[in-house]
Amino acid sequence: MKPEHKKQIQKFISLGLTEREAKVYITLLSKRAFTTLELQNSVDIPRTKIYEVLQKMLSRGICTERVIGKTKYYEAIEPKQAFQRVLDDYRSDCESEFEKKKSSLESIVSIFNPVFEKNKDFTYPLDFVEIFKDKEHIQEKYIQAVKDSRTDLLTFNKGPYVCDTPGRLKEQEEEEAKLIKRGVVCKNIYVQEEMDNYEWLRKYVKGQVKLGQHARVIDSLPIKMMVFDESKVFFPLIQNGNENNNLTMIFIEHKELALACKMLFNMLWEKAKPV
């Protein structure tokens, strides 16, 4: 076997031949016909294996066998013809395998699609609840909820505030201004004591009112709360010992809860005074 044939052997292997079959075929191409003994010596394949290799090659249709007297001679089939047959067999095997897999898939679909359809609308009890434990994440969720709002935003405004940095305050002001501009009704109730104590809050409210926010003040609010589009509610979880001004908020998509919160808002709105 010549050194340059090593690369070609890999190409034959890629077509489905074994290394021994590739070596025998390349050897058969080198002259008209070979006996079993000649092939064994040329390719260095054990006598017990050379017959097995030749029988497999005969079944593949890449060589032929002729018997002259008591001697068997083996000849290579012309490469184009031989390996077109190999390629056709490969295609046939692939198509057969494809049909088997297709049949298996159809069986799986017929059995399990009804199971999927039956259960796809199942809602886990807490799928509509999200909890946010730091102000950056609370800010992100609030801003996204404001962007998604289409009808109204009702707010009980009281501390602790997420907008306690200039950056977060500015972002809220800008998104709330866009909200009002696209026609969403924005109503806020503020705590009178906080309005009296925080200059930044008075300035913020004044600016938002000019843009179209409806604002009122009241002596006290039971909870910090936002209601979006009568379908989503954002409010804090109870925290004891909140000296560090920390905040954990819960966001719930629940129409009935949002409606109840809106009823509470409207009741306190009637009691509150215009800013």
Backbone hydrogen bonds, N-H to C=O, Kabsch-Sander energy under -0.5 kcal/mol:
donor,donor_aa,acceptor,acceptor_aa,energy
5,H,2,K,-1.6
6,K,3,P,-1.7
8,Q,4,E,-0.6
9,I,5,H,-2.1
10,Q,6,K,-1.2
11,K,7,K,-1.0
12,F,8,Q,-2.0
13,I,9,I,-2.4
14,S,10,Q,-1.9
15,L,11,K,-0.8
15,L,12,F,-0.7
16,G,13,I,-1.6
17,L,12,F,-1.9
22,A,18,T,-2.3
23,K,19,E,-2.2
24,V,20,R,-2.4
25,Y,21,E,-2.6
26,I,22,A,-2.4
27,T,23,K,-2.0
28,L,24,V,-2.6
29,L,25,Y,-1.5
30,S,27,T,-1.5
31,K,28,L,-0.9
34,F,74,Y,-2.1
36,T,72,K,-0.5
39,L,35,T,-2.2
40,Q,36,T,-2.4
41,N,37,L,-2.2
42,S,38,E,-2.3
43,V,39,L,-2.7
44,D,40,Q,-1.3
45,I,40,Q,-1.0
49,K,46,P,-1.2
50,I,46,P,-2.0
51,Y,47,R,-1.0
53,V,49,K,-2.5
54,L,50,I,-2.4
55,Q,51,Y,-2.4
56,K,52,E,-1.7
57,M,53,V,-2.1
58,L,54,L,-2.5
59,S,55,Q,-2.0
60,R,56,K,-1.6
61,G,57,M,-1.0
62,I,57,M,-2.1
63,C,57,M,-0.6
64,T,75,E,-2.7
66,R,73,Y,-3.0
68,I,66,R,-0.6
68,I,71,T,-2.8
69,G,67,V,-0.6
71,T,68,I,-2.1
73,Y,66,R,-3.7
74,Y,34,F,-3.0
75,E,64,T,-2.0
77,I,62,I,-2.0
81,Q,78,E,-0.5
82,A,78,E,-2.9
83,F,79,P,-2.9
84,Q,80,K,-1.1
85,R,81,Q,-1.6
86,V,82,A,-1.5
87,L,83,F,-2.3
88,D,84,Q,-2.7
89,D,85,R,-2.5
90,Y,86,V,-2.3
91,R,87,L,-2.6
92,S,88,D,-2.6
93,D,89,D,-2.6
94,C,90,Y,-2.6
95,E,91,R,-2.8
96,S,92,S,-2.3
97,E,93,D,-2.6
98,F,94,C,-2.9
99,E,95,E,-2.4
100,K,96,S,-1.8
101,K,97,E,-2.4
102,K,98,F,-2.9
103,S,99,E,-2.4
104,S,100,K,-2.3
105,L,101,K,-2.7
106,E,102,K,-2.5
107,S,103,S,-1.9
108,I,104,S,-2.5
109,V,105,L,-3.1
110,S,106,E,-2.2
111,I,107,S,-1.5
112,F,108,I,-3.3
113,N,109,V,-2.3
116,F,112,F,-2.3
117,E,113,N,-2.9
118,K,114,P,-2.0
119,N,115,V,-1.5
120,K,116,F,-1.7
122,F,119,N,-1.6
124,Y,122,F,-0.5
127,D,124,Y,-2.0
129,V,126,L,-1.5
130,E,251,F,-2.5
132,F,249,M,-3.0
138,I,134,D,-2.2
139,Q,135,K,-2.6
140,E,136,E,-2.2
141,K,137,H,-2.3
142,Y,138,I,-2.7
143,I,139,Q,-2.8
144,Q,140,E,-2.1
145,A,141,K,-2.4
146,V,142,Y,-2.4
147,K,143,I,-2.3
148,D,144,Q,-1.8
149,S,145,A,-0.9
149,S,146,V,-0.7
153,L,185,V,-2.8
154,L,227,V,-2.3
155,T,187,K,-2.3
156,F,225,M,-3.4
157,N,155,T,-0.8
157,N,189,I,-3.1
158,K,156,F,-0.7
164,D,162,V,-1.7
169,L,165,T,-2.5
170,K,166,P,-2.4
171,E,167,G,-2.1
172,Q,168,R,-2.3
173,E,169,L,-2.5
174,E,170,K,-2.5
175,E,171,E,-2.3
176,E,172,Q,-2.7
177,A,173,E,-2.0
178,K,174,E,-1.9
179,L,175,E,-2.1
180,I,176,E,-2.2
181,K,177,A,-2.2
182,R,178,K,-1.8
183,G,180,I,-1.7
184,V,179,L,-1.9
185,V,151,T,-2.5
187,K,153,L,-2.4
187,K,185,V,-0.5
188,N,214,H,-2.9
189,I,155,T,-2.7
190,Y,216,R,-2.9
191,V,157,N,-0.8
192,Q,218,I,-2.7
195,M,191,V,-2.1
196,D,192,Q,-2.1
197,N,193,E,-1.7
198,Y,194,E,-2.3
199,E,197,N,-0.7
202,R,198,Y,-1.8
203,K,199,E,-2.4
204,Y,200,W,-2.1
205,V,201,L,-2.8
206,K,202,R,-2.3
207,G,203,K,-2.0
208,Q,204,Y,-2.3
209,V,205,V,-2.7
210,K,206,K,-1.7
211,L,207,G,-1.1
212,G,208,Q,-1.0
212,G,209,V,-0.7
213,Q,208,Q,-2.5
214,H,186,C,-3.1
215,A,213,Q,-0.6
216,R,188,N,-2.3
217,V,273,K,-3.0
218,I,190,Y,-2.2
225,M,156,F,-1.6
226,M,234,F,-2.0
227,V,154,L,-2.8
228,F,232,K,-2.9
229,D,152,D,-2.9
229,D,227,V,-0.5
231,S,228,F,-2.4
232,K,228,F,-1.9
233,V,252,I,-2.6
234,F,226,M,-2.5
235,F,250,I,-2.0
237,L,248,T,-2.7
243,E,241,G,-0.9
245,N,242,N,-1.5
249,M,132,F,-2.5
250,I,235,F,-3.3
251,F,130,E,-3.2
252,I,233,V,-2.9
252,I,250,I,-0.5
253,E,128,F,-2.2
254,H,231,S,-1.6
254,H,252,I,-0.9
258,A,254,H,-2.7
259,L,255,K,-2.5
260,A,256,E,-2.0
261,C,257,L,-2.4
262,K,258,A,-2.1
263,M,259,L,-2.0
264,L,260,A,-1.9
265,F,261,C,-2.4
266,N,262,K,-2.8
267,M,263,M,-1.9
268,L,264,L,-2.1
269,W,265,F,-2.5
270,E,266,N,-1.7
271,K,267,M,-0.8
272,A,268,L,-1.8
273,K,217,V,-2.9
275,V,215,A,-1.6
